[in-house]
Amino acid sequence: MSGLNPAVKERVDAFLAALDGNPVRQHVLGVVVSGSAARGEEIWAGDTLLSDIDLMVLVRRTDPRLIAAVDRVLAPLRHSGIDGGAVPVGPLRRHHTLAFHEARANGVVVAGRLDLATLIPDGRDADLPIWEGVRVLGNRVLEHVKYVEGLIPAERVVAKSYEALAEAYLVAERRYRPSYRERLAELEHCAPHTPPPVYAAMLGVLRARLGGAPFVAPVEQARAHLVSGLARLITRYAGVDQNALAGLVRLGRFERHWRHRLYWTARLAKQRRWAEIDPTIDPILRVWQRALRLAAAPELSTSEQRRTVLADWRACPQILVHRRPGVST
């Protein structure tokens, strides 16, 4: 675990000990720390970790029961900053995602005999698909649901919103870089095609992340900018100018992943959530739609609704674009 902050290593060791004592360990090929903790860019307030330690738990195949078993090992440690989940090795080879791209560039293997350069094919920063920008913003809407539910503080949801916007716009402009320091340098070199207040907030958040002056903004402003950015990225991806909710509906017309839909239909049926079954749209698009509504009008939602959508999000298969070497998507 060379290179990891000792306090991060302590938390990772706690997860590895829990994993070693669980039957699911026999199905695990290895564990990788990725994201900010792998790069030494995590955020602390004294001894309190404010950002996440992203773990990729590599398994041989896509199996919902196996993925759920890994999540049960992770769940008791989320309060200490541990996050992530099971990642089948097949998608590592087939898809060029932000997470996989960063893991290849900066990931730290903490268990197993893994060669990330072999497991994850090389891919240029400029070849990351625009879909990854859509995905990072759609997923960050769930952070606003967490905020409404009291699970994360205001400053973190604001920071996560603008960090995600920086990633998404750089992906859309083929200028993505796999660290906060490199992304800040790229933004300072050339502003993205985004409204000036959003650009200023991106710079403020990234500078604060790297030790600069604290950045403060209203959560409502960050949410509005995040949702507007999601609409812009969907427009770039789908070619039609619509608001975020309408854009997600449109995406459902041509993003058809039948295994995702069948799996989700079966899951909802098992939970007897009959009224929510809709095999005409991919489940992650529906989760993002629900999150947008819950975050936009928190006074109209219940804690049960918010916790249900968060649980669904953690269990939901995500649409990934297939890798096409040398071709931008």
Salt bridges, closest charged atoms under 4 A:
ASP13 OD2 - LYS9 NZ 2.86
ASP20 OD1 - ARG25 NE 3.14
GLU41 OE1 - ARG39 NE 2.78
ASP52 OD2 - LYS160 NZ 3.05
ASP63 OD2 - ARG61 NH2 3.36
ASP63 OD1 - ARG65 NE 3.66
ASP71 OD1 - ARG78 NH2 2.34
ASP83 OD1 - ARG78 NH1 2.67
GLU102 OE1 - ARG39 NH1 2.74
GLU102 OE2 - ARG183 NH1 3.21
ASP122 OD1 - ARG104 NH1 3.59
ASP125 OD1 - HIS101 NE2 2.44
ASP125 OD2 - ARG177 NH1 3.77
ASP127 OD1 - ARG124 NH2 2.91
GLU132 OE2 - ARG135 NE 3.02
GLU143 OE2 - LYS146 NZ 3.36
GLU143 OE1 - LYS160 NZ 3.41
GLU149 OE1 - ARG306 NE 2.65
GLU149 OE2 - ARG307 NE 2.82
GLU163 OE2 - ARG209 NH1 3.08
GLU167 OE2 - ARG183 NH2 3.91
GLU173 OE1 - ARG175 NH2 2.85
GLU186 OE2 - ARG175 NH1 3.10
GLU186 OE1 - ARG177 NH2 3.43
GLU188 OE2 - ARG207 NH2 3.11
GLU255 OE1 - HIS257 NE2 3.64
GLU276 OE1 - ARG273 NH2 2.72
ASP278 OD2 - ARG286 NH2 2.61
ASP282 OD2 - HIS257 ND1 3.28
ASP282 OD2 - HIS260 ND1 3.72
ASP282 OD1 - ARG261 NE 2.86
ASP312 OD1 - ARG267 NH1 3.08
ASP312 OD2 - ARG273 NH2 2.63
ASP312 OD2 - ARG290 NH1 2.93
